[in-house]
Amino acid sequence: MKSIYPKIISLSILSILGLSLFLTNIAVAQLSDVPNHLYKREIQGLLDSGCIKGYPDNTFKPDKLVSRVETLKFILECMQMPEIYSEEKFKLPKNAVVLVNNQEIKLDQESEVTFKLPFNPNLYSDVSFLDIDTNSWYIPYLKEAVIRKLISGYVDNTFKPLNNVKKKEFFTILYRAVPENLKTGLTQEAIALDVNEKDWSYEAIQFFLENKILDLGEKRIFNPDKELNRGHIAKFIFDYLRWEETKLNPIKEVVKEVIKEVPNPEIKPEEDNTPEQVDTNTLTPTKDENQVGFKTSGKASFYADSLAGNKTASGDIYDPERFMAAHKTLAFGTIVKVTNVSNGKWVKVVIQDRGPYAKNRLIDLSKSSFQALDDLSKGLINVEIEILETP
């Protein structure tokens, strides 16, 4: 029994270290074939979040068709699903010492304890599909998808892992990953003209169409058997995650207190704010930087969801719901007014972190701060910042 404890402790330490490394604020460079692609915003959004990666040759290959197992990897890596735990029971002898809530407790009798271990595919039996390679890279994803009931395979007990995924297959798997409390209010009237209500994928497709996560346009054609590429998958997952965010984390009432809907007449509209006419990095300062009244302008971005709970450069913890921001030089505790130059909306934020370090970006806003100024889908917006208070 002794040998089990080091395994469990090591697993916990590695999990913590891995999480810490994953949450490090690293700017994600654009891949060479993303900036000019139709779905560049969606692809870059998922790249920035860290749930997808490009190829070693600095490409994403957005037009490359996606297999069924690659689809599972996309969904399992990017969707916010509850952790899976397995339970292991052990018998401990009398006088054994255990650590509970950071306190050592000596057992006065033989006891049975249960450990909850994070998902480890090696702890689960092999999947029984007849057409899979049990040594392939996709086995851990396949196991997790089976455990989460995202897939069930075909009636002949095959999965066809390398087949290109069809549109109706993708949306059915994605639908099974949606929290149950969000699967409400489906109507009986079919929206897509080419999807039969008796088809096994009908409920899933209807959900995405009715909630306007997917738009078919006036023709109302879904193309259920269309094979999807990596760009399609990134777009559909990105659009769903945006929708889910609005459902699970609506903007708090406090936002209304710091947003001004009336446009500032002194601010030029967005169509006039082009690189040829305005320096998007700085304005002529009215006062020395770090003094009240100093103004500057440039691009504003927002923190990735994966950074929630991470310690900032000031030692504070990043909370997406707080009005906080990162700046390269302003002192921690500085309160600045950030104004969206395209619509006049503004918000007050506290500087509590360093960054952003991506080229031509002035300030990195918390998610709620960015939402107070514009839709998250914009990714980057032109802003003016003014120092209101210094520490």
Secondary structure, 3 states (H helix, E strand, C coil): CCCHHHHHHHHHHHHHHHHHHHCCCCCCCCCCCCCCCCCHHHHHHHHHHCCCCCCCCCCCCCCCECEHHHHHHHHHHHCCCCCCEEEEEEEECCCCEEEECCEEEECCCCEEEEEEEECCHHHCCCCCCCCCCCCCCCHHHHHHHHHCCCCCCCCCCCCCCCCECEHHHHHHHHHHCCCHHHCCCCCCCCCCCCCCCCCCCHHHHHHHHHCCCCCCCCCCCCCCCCECEHHHHHHHHHHHHHHHHHHHCCCCCHHHHHCCCCCCCCCCCHHHCCCCCCCCCCCCCCCCCCCCCCEEEEEEEECCHHHCCCECCCCCECCCCCCEEECCCCCCCCEEEEEECCCCCEEEEEEEECCCCCCCCCEEECHHHHHHHCCHHHCCEEEEEEEEECC
